[in-house]
Each structure stands twice: as structure tokens, then as C-alpha cells.
Amino acid sequence: MIEKLNPGEIKQNLHTELIASDILVFDTISSTQDYIFDNLHSLKKGTVVLADTQEKGRGRLGRLWHSPPGTGIYMSILFPDISIPEVHSQISLFTSLTLTEFLDDRYKLPFKVRWPNDIMVNGFKIAGVLGEQRYNTVVVGVGLNVNNNTHQLVEGASSLYLLTGQFQNRNTIVADFLNHYGRSISEWKEVGFEYIRRMWLNYTSLKGKPVRAQVDSRFIEGVVEDLDSDCSLVIRNSHGYLLKIPTSNLVMIR
């Protein structure tokens, strides 16, 4: 039997004060992201919203995030007021890398970040992250496939259950990730962008790889060399010049 999401059980295992000041859990919701933005006036910074299923869950570029009931973690965090330079441009990649690091530490599998915010393992997508800013407020969403069977996944996706052969306790995963996320926020605040860059070097699938990207109306080709402080990719083209590929303008990369 799959356990239900339980805010009491999650709070019992929390050891962070930076986030999860409140935890709200819904059986069904349109979108955890939209709920936070629609209720900013009544929510504390650091509030975490979870749903057992989403009717209109979404990912990057407004794409639908498949959210079958009782299987995944669909979560949004109202990011706390913390003085971190460039937080708005770095939040999505920071969260993607932090989630990847958490999964790697927990399951010892080859998790990687596929540019810019998909978490992959053995060629399959297992999670995605969405960072959004409105009214000078940052909300970051996390979708993680946990106990999904094959028929509950879209093509090209996998789940922790399929990877490990064991059903996972979603409440434990949520609490442990939030603890890890809180520690990572503290490191980010102390070290700055270099903390993100170090994680990126560990978990990117692109370092040293040839890529072709469309930026606005032109195509750029080169080899990925580094990450810029605004979280743009830095590539070296065939003429030896370094070029930046902004996440916001990236249409495709191969």
C-alpha cells in the first residue's frame, strides 16, 4: 500500500529552519506553483506546498508535468527572503543540482542534470525543476517520479521504484530533501556562485560535449567549457571564441 503524504510525518523529520515554516498538503490541486502565487498574501516565506496529484502541473516553457495520483512528489517552495546575489537567475539550476546531489547521495546511481533543469539517470528523466519569479517573489517547483509503474510514466521517464525495485516512502524523501536543500541554501549564501559551479562540474552531462543551440534567430555550435555566473552555458566555437548561451533564449541543444 502506498503511503499518503502526511505533513505531520514530514515535519517530525525536519531539521532545517530556512524552509518549510509551513507545510500544506492537498489531495488534488490545479498546480502547486499556481497555488502559491495565488495566495502570496497569506503564506509565509519558506512555505512548502505538496499535492498527491496535479490537474495542471507544468514544467519549463509551460509544458505539462504528468502528475498521476499517489506516485510522485509534486512540490513548490516559496523561497525565503535570503540575501543571495543573482538568486533569480540561479535558482532553477541551483535547485536542479541540489536535487541531483541529494539523489546521488541517497541512491548511488549516476544522476545527471540535463540542461537546464531535467534530472536524468541512465538516459531516463526522473525529475524536473521549475523556478519562477513574480512580484519580486521566487517560487521553485520540484517534480520527482517516485513510485510510478511503467504505465504511469510518459515515454522516456523512469522512477525511483523502477530503478531500485522497492517502493519508497514519499514523506521521508520530502523531509530528507528539504533538510538537504536547507543546508545547500546556507552554503550557497556563504560561498556564492562558485558553490553552484562546483556542483555543476560534478553533475552536468554537458561538460566537454559538442552542442548546437538556437539562440534567437541564429545557430551556435561549440564545445561546452564552463558555466557563467548568470547560469548561461559558456561554449568555445570552432574559431576558439568563448560564447554564452542564455537559458532564457535556449530553444534546443543537442
QUIFENRA-V86314 format. One record per residue. N is the residue number from 1. RES is the residue in one letter. PHI is phi in degrees with one decimal (NA if undefined). PSI is psi in whole degrees, 0 to 359 (999 if undefined). Layout:
N | RES | PHI | PSI
N | RES | PHI | PSI
//
This chain:
1 | M | NA | 132
2 | I | -79.9 | 132
3 | E | -71.5 | 151
4 | K | -86.7 | 153
5 | L | -65.2 | 131
6 | N | -133.6 | 109
7 | P | -60.7 | 327
8 | G | -65.0 | 316
9 | E | -65.7 | 321
10 | I | -64.0 | 312
11 | K | -62.4 | 325
12 | Q | -60.3 | 334
13 | N | -106.9 | 11
14 | L | -87.0 | 141
15 | H | -135.4 | 31
16 | T | -125.7 | 144
17 | E | -107.2 | 353
18 | L | -76.3 | 325
19 | I | -134.1 | 173
20 | A | 64.5 | 37
21 | S | -60.1 | 325
22 | D | -134.8 | 146
23 | I | -126.0 | 120
24 | L | -112.1 | 132
25 | V | -123.7 | 130
26 | F | -120.8 | 145
27 | D | -67.7 | 310
28 | T | -136.1 | 139
29 | I | -149.2 | 155
30 | S | -64.0 | 306
31 | S | -161.3 | 131
32 | T | -64.0 | 325
33 | Q | -62.3 | 309
34 | D | -62.7 | 323
35 | Y | -58.8 | 315
36 | I | -64.1 | 312
37 | F | -63.4 | 327
38 | D | -76.2 | 345
39 | N | -127.1 | 29
40 | L | -57.0 | 327
41 | H | -66.3 | 338
42 | S | -115.8 | 1
43 | L | -106.6 | 141
44 | K | -78.0 | 149
45 | K | -61.4 | 138
46 | G | 95.7 | 353
47 | T | -61.1 | 139
48 | V | -113.4 | 130
49 | V | -116.3 | 128
50 | L | -124.0 | 153
51 | A | -139.5 | 145
52 | D | -72.5 | 330
53 | T | -153.1 | 152
54 | Q | -119.9 | 138
55 | E | -84.0 | 330
56 | K | -135.8 | 44
57 | G | -61.1 | 143
58 | R | -138.1 | 156
59 | G | -116.7 | 203
60 | R | -63.1 | 146
61 | L | 61.3 | 24
62 | G | 75.6 | 11
63 | R | -69.2 | 146
64 | L | -65.9 | 135
65 | W | -104.8 | 114
66 | H | -63.3 | 123
67 | S | -131.3 | 66
68 | P | -64.4 | 147
69 | P | -68.9 | 146
70 | G | 73.0 | 12
71 | T | -122.9 | 319
72 | G | -113.3 | 180
73 | I | -110.4 | 115
74 | Y | -118.0 | 108
75 | M | -141.1 | 140
76 | S | -128.7 | 144
77 | I | -122.4 | 125
78 | L | -79.0 | 102
79 | F | -61.3 | 137
80 | P | -69.3 | 161
81 | D | -77.4 | 97
82 | I | -129.1 | 136
83 | S | -78.1 | 91
84 | I | -126.8 | 118
85 | P | -59.8 | 142
86 | E | 62.7 | 25
87 | V | -59.0 | 324
88 | H | -67.3 | 321
89 | S | -81.3 | 341
90 | Q | -104.1 | 348
91 | I | -62.3 | 319
92 | S | -65.0 | 312
93 | L | -67.7 | 320
94 | F | -56.0 | 313
95 | T | -68.7 | 320
96 | S | -59.6 | 315
97 | L | -69.1 | 321
98 | T | -64.7 | 318
99 | L | -64.6 | 319
100 | T | -63.0 | 316
101 | E | -61.4 | 317
102 | F | -60.4 | 313
103 | L | -65.8 | 321
104 | D | -62.6 | 314
105 | D | -63.1 | 324
106 | R | -81.9 | 319
107 | Y | -113.1 | 351
108 | K | 53.8 | 44
109 | L | -119.3 | 160
110 | P | -78.6 | 66
111 | F | -72.7 | 138
112 | K | -137.8 | 156
113 | V | -94.0 | 122
114 | R | -92.4 | 127
115 | W | -52.5 | 133
116 | P | -101.6 | 347
117 | N | -145.6 | 20
118 | D | -98.7 | 139
119 | I | -103.5 | 124
120 | M | -118.3 | 155
121 | V | -149.4 | 126
122 | N | 52.5 | 35
123 | G | 85.6 | 0
124 | F | -112.3 | 144
125 | K | -83.4 | 130
126 | I | -118.3 | 341
127 | A | -158.3 | 161
128 | G | -145.5 | 157
129 | V | -129.8 | 142
130 | L | -133.4 | 116
131 | G | -105.4 | 131
132 | E | -134.8 | 147
133 | Q | -126.2 | 130
134 | R | -144.5 | 143
135 | Y | 53.0 | 38
136 | N | 61.2 | 25
137 | T | -118.8 | 138
138 | V | -108.7 | 130
139 | V | -124.2 | 131
140 | V | -120.1 | 129
141 | G | -108.1 | 146
142 | V | -129.7 | 128
143 | G | -119.5 | 122
144 | L | -130.6 | 125
145 | N | -78.2 | 117
146 | V | -108.9 | 289
147 | N | -108.8 | 24
148 | N | -69.3 | 136
149 | N | -83.0 | 172
150 | T | -57.2 | 318
151 | H | -72.3 | 351
152 | Q | -98.5 | 10
153 | L | -120.5 | 149
154 | V | -77.6 | 164
155 | E | -59.6 | 136
156 | G | 87.8 | 6
157 | A | -111.8 | 159
158 | S | -138.7 | 181
159 | S | -142.3 | 164
160 | L | -62.5 | 325
161 | Y | -62.8 | 314
162 | L | -67.3 | 328
163 | L | -74.9 | 325
164 | T | -105.0 | 341
165 | G | 77.4 | 10
166 | Q | -132.9 | 140
167 | F | -68.6 | 143
168 | Q | -110.2 | 148
169 | N | -84.3 | 111
170 | R | -65.6 | 325
171 | N | -62.6 | 318
172 | T | -65.6 | 318
173 | I | -62.6 | 315
174 | V | -59.3 | 310
175 | A | -61.4 | 314
176 | D | -65.6 | 322
177 | F | -66.6 | 317
178 | L | -62.2 | 322
179 | N | -61.6 | 315
180 | H | -63.9 | 318
181 | Y | -63.6 | 318
182 | G | -61.3 | 316
183 | R | -63.3 | 321
184 | S | -67.2 | 322
185 | I | -60.4 | 318
186 | S | -61.5 | 318
187 | E | -64.8 | 317
188 | W | -59.4 | 315
189 | K | -62.8 | 321
190 | E | -77.7 | 317
191 | V | -93.7 | 329
192 | G | 85.4 | 204
193 | F | -57.3 | 328
194 | E | -59.1 | 332
195 | Y | -64.1 | 317
196 | I | -65.4 | 316
197 | R | -60.6 | 319
198 | R | -62.8 | 317
199 | M | -65.0 | 319
200 | W | -60.0 | 317
201 | L | -61.1 | 329
202 | N | -77.7 | 326
203 | Y | -121.5 | 359
204 | T | -73.4 | 149
205 | S | -97.6 | 6
206 | L | -111.5 | 342
207 | K | -55.7 | 124
208 | G | 80.6 | 3
209 | K | -95.5 | 143
210 | P | -72.9 | 138
211 | V | -134.4 | 157
212 | R | -132.5 | 123
213 | A | -132.5 | 149
214 | Q | -102.9 | 118
215 | V | -115.3 | 113
216 | D | 57.5 | 241
217 | S | -104.5 | 7
218 | R | -122.6 | 156
219 | F | -101.7 | 142
220 | I | -126.3 | 135
221 | E | -125.4 | 147
222 | G | 173.2 | 189
223 | V | -112.7 | 132
224 | V | -68.7 | 127
225 | E | -114.6 | 323
226 | D | -161.2 | 183
227 | L | -124.0 | 131
228 | D | -87.1 | 163
229 | S | -65.2 | 341
230 | D | -92.3 | 13
231 | C | 68.8 | 22
232 | S | -77.8 | 150
233 | L | -76.2 | 142
234 | V | -108.3 | 119
235 | I | -121.0 | 155
236 | R | -109.0 | 123
237 | N | -83.4 | 180
238 | S | -66.3 | 344
239 | H | -93.3 | 1
240 | G | 89.5 | 4
241 | Y | -87.2 | 144
242 | L | -88.8 | 132
243 | L | -129.4 | 152
244 | K | -106.1 | 141
245 | I | -116.3 | 102
246 | P | -67.8 | 139
247 | T | -58.1 | 319
248 | S | -65.1 | 336
249 | N | -102.5 | 358
250 | L | -76.4 | 121
251 | V | -95.6 | 313
252 | M | -153.2 | 157
253 | I | -146.7 | 133
254 | R | -139.8 | 999
//
